[in-house]
Amino acid sequence: MALFRKRKAGKPGEWYYCLEHGKVEEGPECPGKDRMGPYTSPEEAAHAIDIARERNDEWETDPRWHDRRRQEGD
């Protein structure tokens, strides 16, 4: 008898974008390392790359993350 069961992350009704296959998936089809999400709808999951790009741009231009010490090279 196994002490630990291997459980897949995710459940039906949660939508993911699979980086490996380049497609939207519902629930735990592919390993977590290959997915972005969960998203609330398949349409939102289809735009996962765009959403990540927007969030990265926001982070890059956020003054709270870029203080003087980093600019001066400390």
PyMOL Python script that loads the backbone (N, CA, C, O; Angstrom):
from pymol import cmd

cmd.read_pdbstr("""\
ATOM      1  N   MET A   1       0.835  -1.180   0.000  1.00  0.00           N
ATOM      2  CA  MET A   1       0.000   0.000   0.000  1.00  0.00           C
ATOM      3  C   MET A   1       0.883   1.248   0.000  1.00  0.00           C
ATOM      4  O   MET A   1       1.789   1.377   0.823  1.00  0.00           O
ATOM      5  N   ALA A   2       0.618   2.138  -0.903  1.00  0.00           N
ATOM      6  CA  ALA A   2       1.395   3.368  -1.013  1.00  0.00           C
ATOM      7  C   ALA A   2       0.963   4.366   0.061  1.00  0.00           C
ATOM      8  O   ALA A   2      -0.223   4.521   0.350  1.00  0.00           O
ATOM      9  N   LEU A   3       1.940   5.026   0.632  1.00  0.00           N
ATOM     10  CA  LEU A   3       1.630   6.040   1.639  1.00  0.00           C
ATOM     11  C   LEU A   3       1.156   7.339   1.006  1.00  0.00           C
ATOM     12  O   LEU A   3       0.327   8.051   1.573  1.00  0.00           O
ATOM     13  N   PHE A   4       1.678   7.639  -0.155  1.00  0.00           N
ATOM     14  CA  PHE A   4       1.335   8.883  -0.831  1.00  0.00           C
ATOM     15  C   PHE A   4       0.813   8.566  -2.225  1.00  0.00           C
ATOM     16  O   PHE A   4       1.419   7.796  -2.970  1.00  0.00           O
ATOM     17  N   ARG A   5      -0.296   9.159  -2.557  1.00  0.00           N
ATOM     18  CA  ARG A   5      -0.830   9.003  -3.904  1.00  0.00           C
ATOM     19  C   ARG A   5      -0.369  10.164  -4.748  1.00  0.00           C
ATOM     20  O   ARG A   5      -0.361  11.308  -4.294  1.00  0.00           O
ATOM     21  N   LYS A   6       0.010   9.877  -5.959  1.00  0.00           N
ATOM     22  CA  LYS A   6       0.401  10.940  -6.874  1.00  0.00           C
ATOM     23  C   LYS A   6      -0.867  11.603  -7.387  1.00  0.00           C
ATOM     24  O   LYS A   6      -1.696  10.959  -8.029  1.00  0.00           O
ATOM     25  N   ARG A   7      -1.013  12.884  -7.105  1.00  0.00           N
ATOM     26  CA  ARG A   7      -2.214  13.624  -7.479  1.00  0.00           C
ATOM     27  C   ARG A   7      -1.871  14.649  -8.534  1.00  0.00           C
ATOM     28  O   ARG A   7      -0.893  15.385  -8.403  1.00  0.00           O
ATOM     29  N   LYS A   8      -2.666  14.697  -9.568  1.00  0.00           N
ATOM     30  CA  LYS A   8      -2.466  15.714 -10.601  1.00  0.00           C
ATOM     31  C   LYS A   8      -3.052  17.031 -10.110  1.00  0.00           C
ATOM     32  O   LYS A   8      -4.098  17.049  -9.462  1.00  0.00           O
ATOM     33  N   ALA A   9      -2.383  18.119 -10.416  1.00  0.00           N
ATOM     34  CA  ALA A   9      -2.884  19.436 -10.030  1.00  0.00           C
ATOM     35  C   ALA A   9      -3.946  19.875 -11.017  1.00  0.00           C
ATOM     36  O   ALA A   9      -3.878  19.551 -12.203  1.00  0.00           O
ATOM     37  N   GLY A  10      -4.901  20.594 -10.537  1.00  0.00           N
ATOM     38  CA  GLY A  10      -5.958  21.098 -11.400  1.00  0.00           C
ATOM     39  C   GLY A  10      -7.189  20.227 -11.338  1.00  0.00           C
ATOM     40  O   GLY A  10      -7.138  19.082 -10.889  1.00  0.00           O
ATOM     41  N   LYS A  11      -8.297  20.784 -11.794  1.00  0.00           N
ATOM     42  CA  LYS A  11      -9.549  20.044 -11.789  1.00  0.00           C
ATOM     43  C   LYS A  11     -10.435  20.540 -12.921  1.00  0.00           C
ATOM     44  O   LYS A  11     -10.213  21.629 -13.451  1.00  0.00           O
ATOM     45  N   PRO A  12     -11.425  19.761 -13.293  1.00  0.00           N
ATOM     46  CA  PRO A  12     -12.334  20.198 -14.348  1.00  0.00           C
ATOM     47  C   PRO A  12     -12.958  21.544 -14.013  1.00  0.00           C
ATOM     48  O   PRO A  12     -13.293  21.812 -12.860  1.00  0.00           O
ATOM     49  N   GLY A  13     -13.110  22.381 -15.018  1.00  0.00           N
ATOM     50  CA  GLY A  13     -13.629  23.735 -14.812  1.00  0.00           C
ATOM     51  C   GLY A  13     -12.525  24.765 -14.701  1.00  0.00           C
ATOM     52  O   GLY A  13     -12.786  25.966 -14.779  1.00  0.00           O
ATOM     53  N   GLU A  14     -11.299  24.314 -14.520  1.00  0.00           N
ATOM     54  CA  GLU A  14     -10.136  25.209 -14.537  1.00  0.00           C
ATOM     55  C   GLU A  14      -9.483  25.061 -15.909  1.00  0.00           C
ATOM     56  O   GLU A  14      -9.339  23.951 -16.422  1.00  0.00           O
ATOM     57  N   TRP A  15      -9.101  26.159 -16.479  1.00  0.00           N
ATOM     58  CA  TRP A  15      -8.535  26.164 -17.824  1.00  0.00           C
ATOM     59  C   TRP A  15      -7.068  26.549 -17.770  1.00  0.00           C
ATOM     60  O   TRP A  15      -6.662  27.417 -16.997  1.00  0.00           O
ATOM     61  N   TYR A  16      -6.287  25.889 -18.601  1.00  0.00           N
ATOM     62  CA  TYR A  16      -4.838  26.090 -18.638  1.00  0.00           C
ATOM     63  C   TYR A  16      -4.386  26.263 -20.085  1.00  0.00           C
ATOM     64  O   TYR A  16      -5.065  25.846 -21.024  1.00  0.00           O
ATOM     65  N   TYR A  17      -3.219  26.891 -20.236  1.00  0.00           N
ATOM     66  CA  TYR A  17      -2.573  26.955 -21.538  1.00  0.00           C
ATOM     67  C   TYR A  17      -1.347  26.064 -21.454  1.00  0.00           C
ATOM     68  O   TYR A  17      -0.471  26.289 -20.619  1.00  0.00           O
ATOM     69  N   CYS A  18      -1.277  25.052 -22.313  1.00  0.00           N
ATOM     70  CA  CYS A  18      -0.149  24.132 -22.318  1.00  0.00           C
ATOM     71  C   CYS A  18       0.958  24.690 -23.207  1.00  0.00           C
ATOM     72  O   CYS A  18       0.767  24.886 -24.407  1.00  0.00           O
ATOM     73  N   LEU A  19       2.100  24.939 -22.611  1.00  0.00           N
ATOM     74  CA  LEU A  19       3.246  25.463 -23.358  1.00  0.00           C
ATOM     75  C   LEU A  19       3.839  24.411 -24.287  1.00  0.00           C
ATOM     76  O   LEU A  19       4.372  24.742 -25.346  1.00  0.00           O
ATOM     77  N   GLU A  20       3.749  23.165 -23.895  1.00  0.00           N
ATOM     78  CA  GLU A  20       4.307  22.066 -24.686  1.00  0.00           C
ATOM     79  C   GLU A  20       3.531  21.864 -25.993  1.00  0.00           C
ATOM     80  O   GLU A  20       4.126  21.686 -27.056  1.00  0.00           O
ATOM     81  N   HIS A  21       2.205  21.895 -25.903  1.00  0.00           N
ATOM     82  CA  HIS A  21       1.363  21.625 -27.067  1.00  0.00           C
ATOM     83  C   HIS A  21       0.790  22.882 -27.717  1.00  0.00           C
ATOM     84  O   HIS A  21       0.240  22.816 -28.817  1.00  0.00           O
ATOM     85  N   GLY A  22       0.916  24.040 -27.037  1.00  0.00           N
ATOM     86  CA  GLY A  22       0.406  25.292 -27.582  1.00  0.00           C
ATOM     87  C   GLY A  22      -1.102  25.309 -27.706  1.00  0.00           C
ATOM     88  O   GLY A  22      -1.645  25.826 -28.682  1.00  0.00           O
ATOM     89  N   LYS A  23      -1.794  24.733 -26.700  1.00  0.00           N
ATOM     90  CA  LYS A  23      -3.248  24.690 -26.775  1.00  0.00           C
ATOM     91  C   LYS A  23      -3.866  24.867 -25.392  1.00  0.00           C
ATOM     92  O   LYS A  23      -3.205  24.702 -24.367  1.00  0.00           O
ATOM     93  N   VAL A  24      -5.144  25.206 -25.393  1.00  0.00           N
ATOM     94  CA  VAL A  24      -5.913  25.370 -24.169  1.00  0.00           C
ATOM     95  C   VAL A  24      -6.413  24.004 -23.731  1.00  0.00           C
ATOM     96  O   VAL A  24      -6.863  23.203 -24.550  1.00  0.00           O
ATOM     97  N   GLU A  25      -6.328  23.745 -22.420  1.00  0.00           N
ATOM     98  CA  GLU A  25      -6.762  22.461 -21.863  1.00  0.00           C
ATOM     99  C   GLU A  25      -7.622  22.696 -20.632  1.00  0.00           C
ATOM    100  O   GLU A  25      -7.412  23.652 -19.886  1.00  0.00           O
ATOM    101  N   GLU A  26      -8.587  21.815 -20.432  1.00  0.00           N
ATOM    102  CA  GLU A  26      -9.400  21.878 -19.221  1.00  0.00           C
ATOM    103  C   GLU A  26      -8.910  20.829 -18.242  1.00  0.00           C
ATOM    104  O   GLU A  26      -8.719  19.667 -18.600  1.00  0.00           O
ATOM    105  N   GLY A  27      -8.709  21.253 -17.001  1.00  0.00           N
ATOM    106  CA  GLY A  27      -8.284  20.309 -15.968  1.00  0.00           C
ATOM    107  C   GLY A  27      -6.856  19.839 -16.150  1.00  0.00           C
ATOM    108  O   GLY A  27      -6.084  20.445 -16.893  1.00  0.00           O
ATOM    109  N   PRO A  28      -6.509  18.763 -15.476  1.00  0.00           N
ATOM    110  CA  PRO A  28      -5.110  18.307 -15.444  1.00  0.00           C
ATOM    111  C   PRO A  28      -4.746  17.368 -16.593  1.00  0.00           C
ATOM    112  O   PRO A  28      -4.626  16.160 -16.390  1.00  0.00           O
ATOM    113  N   GLU A  29      -4.573  17.905 -17.774  1.00  0.00           N
ATOM    114  CA  GLU A  29      -4.164  17.061 -18.897  1.00  0.00           C
ATOM    115  C   GLU A  29      -2.646  16.896 -18.963  1.00  0.00           C
ATOM    116  O   GLU A  29      -2.153  15.776 -19.101  1.00  0.00           O
ATOM    117  N   CYS A  30      -1.914  17.979 -18.866  1.00  0.00           N
ATOM    118  CA  CYS A  30      -0.446  17.941 -18.967  1.00  0.00           C
ATOM    119  C   CYS A  30       0.178  18.267 -17.609  1.00  0.00           C
ATOM    120  O   CYS A  30      -0.492  18.818 -16.735  1.00  0.00           O
ATOM    121  N   PRO A  31       1.455  17.929 -17.430  1.00  0.00           N
ATOM    122  CA  PRO A  31       2.130  18.232 -16.160  1.00  0.00           C
ATOM    123  C   PRO A  31       2.137  19.738 -15.859  1.00  0.00           C
ATOM    124  O   PRO A  31       2.156  20.568 -16.768  1.00  0.00           O
ATOM    125  N   GLY A  32       2.123  20.059 -14.584  1.00  0.00           N
ATOM    126  CA  GLY A  32       2.106  21.452 -14.152  1.00  0.00           C
ATOM    127  C   GLY A  32       3.272  22.264 -14.687  1.00  0.00           C
ATOM    128  O   GLY A  32       3.137  23.468 -14.904  1.00  0.00           O
ATOM    129  N   LYS A  33       4.412  21.626 -14.901  1.00  0.00           N
ATOM    130  CA  LYS A  33       5.586  22.365 -15.390  1.00  0.00           C
ATOM    131  C   LYS A  33       5.390  22.880 -16.807  1.00  0.00           C
ATOM    132  O   LYS A  33       6.120  23.768 -17.246  1.00  0.00           O
ATOM    133  N   ASP A  34       4.418  22.339 -17.528  1.00  0.00           N
ATOM    134  CA  ASP A  34       4.178  22.736 -18.911  1.00  0.00           C
ATOM    135  C   ASP A  34       2.957  23.625 -19.070  1.00  0.00           C
ATOM    136  O   ASP A  34       2.583  23.964 -20.192  1.00  0.00           O
ATOM    137  N   ARG A  35       2.319  24.014 -17.946  1.00  0.00           N
ATOM    138  CA  ARG A  35       1.068  24.760 -18.041  1.00  0.00           C
ATOM    139  C   ARG A  35       1.164  26.146 -17.453  1.00  0.00           C
ATOM    140  O   ARG A  35       1.978  26.408 -16.568  1.00  0.00           O
ATOM    141  N   MET A  36       0.320  27.035 -17.957  1.00  0.00           N
ATOM    142  CA  MET A  36       0.092  28.349 -17.361  1.00  0.00           C
ATOM    143  C   MET A  36      -1.369  28.365 -16.933  1.00  0.00           C
ATOM    144  O   MET A  36      -2.243  27.916 -17.675  1.00  0.00           O
ATOM    145  N   GLY A  37      -1.631  28.877 -15.748  1.00  0.00           N
ATOM    146  CA  GLY A  37      -3.004  28.938 -15.290  1.00  0.00           C
ATOM    147  C   GLY A  37      -3.091  28.562 -13.830  1.00  0.00           C
ATOM    148  O   GLY A  37      -2.055  28.413 -13.181  1.00  0.00           O
ATOM    149  N   PRO A  38      -4.253  28.408 -13.299  1.00  0.00           N
ATOM    150  CA  PRO A  38      -5.528  28.240 -13.976  1.00  0.00           C
ATOM    151  C   PRO A  38      -6.165  29.577 -14.346  1.00  0.00           C
ATOM    152  O   PRO A  38      -5.902  30.613 -13.736  1.00  0.00           O
ATOM    153  N   TYR A  39      -7.006  29.510 -15.361  1.00  0.00           N
ATOM    154  CA  TYR A  39      -7.792  30.647 -15.822  1.00  0.00           C
ATOM    155  C   TYR A  39      -9.260  30.286 -15.687  1.00  0.00           C
ATOM    156  O   TYR A  39      -9.609  29.110 -15.580  1.00  0.00           O
ATOM    157  N   THR A  40     -10.124  31.301 -15.691  1.00  0.00           N
ATOM    158  CA  THR A  40     -11.550  31.075 -15.457  1.00  0.00           C
ATOM    159  C   THR A  40     -12.310  30.666 -16.706  1.00  0.00           C
ATOM    160  O   THR A  40     -13.430  30.165 -16.607  1.00  0.00           O
ATOM    161  N   SER A  41     -11.723  30.869 -17.885  1.00  0.00           N
ATOM    162  CA  SER A  41     -12.413  30.519 -19.119  1.00  0.00           C
ATOM    163  C   SER A  41     -11.402  30.082 -20.171  1.00  0.00           C
ATOM    164  O   SER A  41     -10.217  30.397 -20.063  1.00  0.00           O
ATOM    165  N   PRO A  42     -11.863  29.359 -21.188  1.00  0.00           N
ATOM    166  CA  PRO A  42     -10.942  28.971 -22.255  1.00  0.00           C
ATOM    167  C   PRO A  42     -10.424  30.175 -23.039  1.00  0.00           C
ATOM    168  O   PRO A  42      -9.300  30.157 -23.539  1.00  0.00           O
ATOM    169  N   GLU A  43     -11.238  31.211 -23.144  1.00  0.00           N
ATOM    170  CA  GLU A  43     -10.805  32.422 -23.853  1.00  0.00           C
ATOM    171  C   GLU A  43      -9.654  33.099 -23.127  1.00  0.00           C
ATOM    172  O   GLU A  43      -8.691  33.547 -23.750  1.00  0.00           O
ATOM    173  N   GLU A  44      -9.760  33.171 -21.801  1.00  0.00           N
ATOM    174  CA  GLU A  44      -8.692  33.771 -21.004  1.00  0.00           C
ATOM    175  C   GLU A  44      -7.417  32.932 -21.099  1.00  0.00           C
ATOM    176  O   GLU A  44      -6.321  33.477 -21.224  1.00  0.00           O
ATOM    177  N   ALA A  45      -7.561  31.613 -21.039  1.00  0.00           N
ATOM    178  CA  ALA A  45      -6.393  30.730 -21.147  1.00  0.00           C
ATOM    179  C   ALA A  45      -5.723  30.862 -22.511  1.00  0.00           C
ATOM    180  O   ALA A  45      -4.502  30.742 -22.615  1.00  0.00           O
ATOM    181  N   ALA A  46      -6.503  31.107 -23.547  1.00  0.00           N
ATOM    182  CA  ALA A  46      -5.946  31.261 -24.890  1.00  0.00           C
ATOM    183  C   ALA A  46      -5.040  32.483 -24.991  1.00  0.00           C
ATOM    184  O   ALA A  46      -4.180  32.553 -25.869  1.00  0.00           O
ATOM    185  N   HIS A  47      -5.232  33.447 -24.091  1.00  0.00           N
ATOM    186  CA  HIS A  47      -4.415  34.666 -24.087  1.00  0.00           C
ATOM    187  C   HIS A  47      -3.360  34.646 -22.986  1.00  0.00           C
ATOM    188  O   HIS A  47      -2.882  35.701 -22.570  1.00  0.00           O
ATOM    189  N   ALA A  48      -2.992  33.456 -22.511  1.00  0.00           N
ATOM    190  CA  ALA A  48      -2.049  33.323 -21.400  1.00  0.00           C
ATOM    191  C   ALA A  48      -0.711  33.987 -21.693  1.00  0.00           C
ATOM    192  O   ALA A  48      -0.154  34.653 -20.821  1.00  0.00           O
ATOM    193  N   ILE A  49      -0.192  33.822 -22.886  1.00  0.00           N
ATOM    194  CA  ILE A  49       1.100  34.422 -23.238  1.00  0.00           C
ATOM    195  C   ILE A  49       0.995  35.942 -23.212  1.00  0.00           C
ATOM    196  O   ILE A  49       1.895  36.615 -22.708  1.00  0.00           O
ATOM    197  N   ASP A  50      -0.095  36.491 -23.751  1.00  0.00           N
ATOM    198  CA  ASP A  50      -0.287  37.944 -23.737  1.00  0.00           C
ATOM    199  C   ASP A  50      -0.418  38.469 -22.315  1.00  0.00           C
ATOM    200  O   ASP A  50       0.137  39.516 -21.982  1.00  0.00           O
ATOM    201  N   ILE A  51      -1.152  37.740 -21.477  1.00  0.00           N
ATOM    202  CA  ILE A  51      -1.319  38.151 -20.081  1.00  0.00           C
ATOM    203  C   ILE A  51       0.033  38.152 -19.366  1.00  0.00           C
ATOM    204  O   ILE A  51       0.341  39.084 -18.625  1.00  0.00           O
ATOM    205  N   ALA A  52       0.826  37.129 -19.583  1.00  0.00           N
ATOM    206  CA  ALA A  52       2.158  37.058 -18.962  1.00  0.00           C
ATOM    207  C   ALA A  52       3.046  38.192 -19.462  1.00  0.00           C
ATOM    208  O   ALA A  52       3.782  38.794 -18.681  1.00  0.00           O
ATOM    209  N   ARG A  53       2.981  38.483 -20.750  1.00  0.00           N
ATOM    210  CA  ARG A  53       3.786  39.572 -21.310  1.00  0.00           C
ATOM    211  C   ARG A  53       3.391  40.917 -20.685  1.00  0.00           C
ATOM    212  O   ARG A  53       4.257  41.721 -20.341  1.00  0.00           O
ATOM    213  N   GLU A  54       2.084  41.158 -20.541  1.00  0.00           N
ATOM    214  CA  GLU A  54       1.613  42.397 -19.916  1.00  0.00           C
ATOM    215  C   GLU A  54       2.084  42.499 -18.467  1.00  0.00           C
ATOM    216  O   GLU A  54       2.519  43.562 -18.025  1.00  0.00           O
ATOM    217  N   ARG A  55       1.996  41.398 -17.735  1.00  0.00           N
ATOM    218  CA  ARG A  55       2.438  41.416 -16.331  1.00  0.00           C
ATOM    219  C   ARG A  55       3.943  41.647 -16.232  1.00  0.00           C
ATOM    220  O   ARG A  55       4.399  42.367 -15.344  1.00  0.00           O
ATOM    221  N   ASN A  56       4.706  41.053 -17.121  1.00  0.00           N
ATOM    222  CA  ASN A  56       6.159  41.280 -17.124  1.00  0.00           C
ATOM    223  C   ASN A  56       6.482  42.730 -17.431  1.00  0.00           C
ATOM    224  O   ASN A  56       7.371  43.308 -16.806  1.00  0.00           O
ATOM    225  N   ASP A  57       5.775  43.332 -18.387  1.00  0.00           N
ATOM    226  CA  ASP A  57       5.992  44.744 -18.716  1.00  0.00           C
ATOM    227  C   ASP A  57       5.658  45.636 -17.521  1.00  0.00           C
ATOM    228  O   ASP A  57       6.381  46.590 -17.231  1.00  0.00           O
ATOM    229  N   GLU A  58       4.556  45.321 -16.826  1.00  0.00           N
ATOM    230  CA  GLU A  58       4.192  46.096 -15.637  1.00  0.00           C
ATOM    231  C   GLU A  58       5.279  45.999 -14.576  1.00  0.00           C
ATOM    232  O   GLU A  58       5.630  46.999 -13.950  1.00  0.00           O
ATOM    233  N   TRP A  59       5.808  44.804 -14.373  1.00  0.00           N
ATOM    234  CA  TRP A  59       6.857  44.616 -13.374  1.00  0.00           C
ATOM    235  C   TRP A  59       8.113  45.386 -13.763  1.00  0.00           C
ATOM    236  O   TRP A  59       8.736  46.026 -12.915  1.00  0.00           O
ATOM    237  N   GLU A  60       8.486  45.329 -15.026  1.00  0.00           N
ATOM    238  CA  GLU A  60       9.703  46.010 -15.490  1.00  0.00           C
ATOM    239  C   GLU A  60       9.618  47.522 -15.322  1.00  0.00           C
ATOM    240  O   GLU A  60      10.646  48.176 -15.141  1.00  0.00           O
ATOM    241  N   THR A  61       8.423  48.087 -15.377  1.00  0.00           N
ATOM    242  CA  THR A  61       8.274  49.537 -15.270  1.00  0.00           C
ATOM    243  C   THR A  61       7.781  49.980 -13.896  1.00  0.00           C
ATOM    244  O   THR A  61       7.498  51.162 -13.702  1.00  0.00           O
ATOM    245  N   ASP A  62       7.672  49.060 -12.939  1.00  0.00           N
ATOM    246  CA  ASP A  62       7.206  49.387 -11.600  1.00  0.00           C
ATOM    247  C   ASP A  62       8.356  50.004 -10.799  1.00  0.00           C
ATOM    248  O   ASP A  62       9.361  49.338 -10.547  1.00  0.00           O
ATOM    249  N   PRO A  63       8.216  51.267 -10.399  1.00  0.00           N
ATOM    250  CA  PRO A  63       9.315  51.927  -9.674  1.00  0.00           C
ATOM    251  C   PRO A  63       9.603  51.293  -8.313  1.00  0.00           C
ATOM    252  O   PRO A  63      10.703  51.462  -7.787  1.00  0.00           O
ATOM    253  N   ARG A  64       8.656  50.577  -7.736  1.00  0.00           N
ATOM    254  CA  ARG A  64       8.900  49.926  -6.444  1.00  0.00           C
ATOM    255  C   ARG A  64       9.931  48.816  -6.560  1.00  0.00           C
ATOM    256  O   ARG A  64      10.553  48.464  -5.558  1.00  0.00           O
ATOM    257  N   TRP A  65      10.135  48.254  -7.743  1.00  0.00           N
ATOM    258  CA  TRP A  65      11.091  47.172  -7.944  1.00  0.00           C
ATOM    259  C   TRP A  65      12.431  47.668  -8.462  1.00  0.00           C
ATOM    260  O   TRP A  65      13.390  46.900  -8.535  1.00  0.00           O
ATOM    261  N   HIS A  66      12.505  48.920  -8.816  1.00  0.00           N
ATOM    262  CA  HIS A  66      13.738  49.468  -9.381  1.00  0.00           C
ATOM    263  C   HIS A  66      14.157  50.690  -8.564  1.00  0.00           C
ATOM    264  O   HIS A  66      13.875  51.828  -8.939  1.00  0.00           O
ATOM    265  N   ASP A  67      14.828  50.440  -7.454  1.00  0.00           N
ATOM    266  CA  ASP A  67      15.261  51.535  -6.602  1.00  0.00           C
ATOM    267  C   ASP A  67      16.634  52.036  -7.013  1.00  0.00           C
ATOM    268  O   ASP A  67      17.247  51.492  -7.931  1.00  0.00           O
ATOM    269  N   ARG A  68      17.118  53.068  -6.340  1.00  0.00           N
ATOM    270  CA  ARG A  68      18.394  53.682  -6.707  1.00  0.00           C
ATOM    271  C   ARG A  68      19.577  52.730  -6.617  1.00  0.00           C
ATOM    272  O   ARG A  68      20.466  52.757  -7.468  1.00  0.00           O
ATOM    273  N   ARG A  69      19.592  51.890  -5.591  1.00  0.00           N
ATOM    274  CA  ARG A  69      20.748  50.993  -5.417  1.00  0.00           C
ATOM    275  C   ARG A  69      20.939  50.092  -6.634  1.00  0.00           C
ATOM    276  O   ARG A  69      22.073  49.844  -7.043  1.00  0.00           O
ATOM    277  N   ARG A  70      19.874  49.612  -7.202  1.00  0.00           N
ATOM    278  CA  ARG A  70      19.991  48.762  -8.386  1.00  0.00           C
ATOM    279  C   ARG A  70      20.495  49.566  -9.575  1.00  0.00           C
ATOM    280  O   ARG A  70      21.276  49.058 -10.379  1.00  0.00           O
ATOM    281  N   GLN A  71      20.061  50.803  -9.694  1.00  0.00           N
ATOM    282  CA  GLN A  71      20.486  51.644 -10.813  1.00  0.00           C
ATOM    283  C   GLN A  71      21.943  52.013 -10.693  1.00  0.00           C
ATOM    284  O   GLN A  71      22.632  52.168 -11.702  1.00  0.00           O
ATOM    285  N   GLU A  72      22.430  52.157  -9.455  1.00  0.00           N
ATOM    286  CA  GLU A  72      23.821  52.540  -9.238  1.00  0.00           C
ATOM    287  C   GLU A  72      24.754  51.338  -9.305  1.00  0.00           C
ATOM    288  O   GLU A  72      25.974  51.503  -9.316  1.00  0.00           O
ATOM    289  N   GLY A  73      24.196  50.130  -9.350  1.00  0.00           N
ATOM    290  CA  GLY A  73      25.016  48.939  -9.473  1.00  0.00           C
ATOM    291  C   GLY A  73      25.430  48.296  -8.175  1.00  0.00           C
ATOM    292  O   GLY A  73      26.333  47.460  -8.173  1.00  0.00           O
ATOM    293  N   ASP A  74      24.796  48.657  -7.050  1.00  0.00           N
ATOM    294  CA  ASP A  74      25.105  48.047  -5.744  1.00  0.00           C
ATOM    295  C   ASP A  74      24.468  46.704  -5.598  1.00  0.00           C
ATOM    296  O   ASP A  74      24.625  46.055  -4.564  1.00  0.00           O
TER     297      ASP A  74
END
""", "prot")
cmd.dss("prot")
cmd.show_as("cartoon", "prot")
cmd.util.cbc("prot")
cmd.orient("prot")
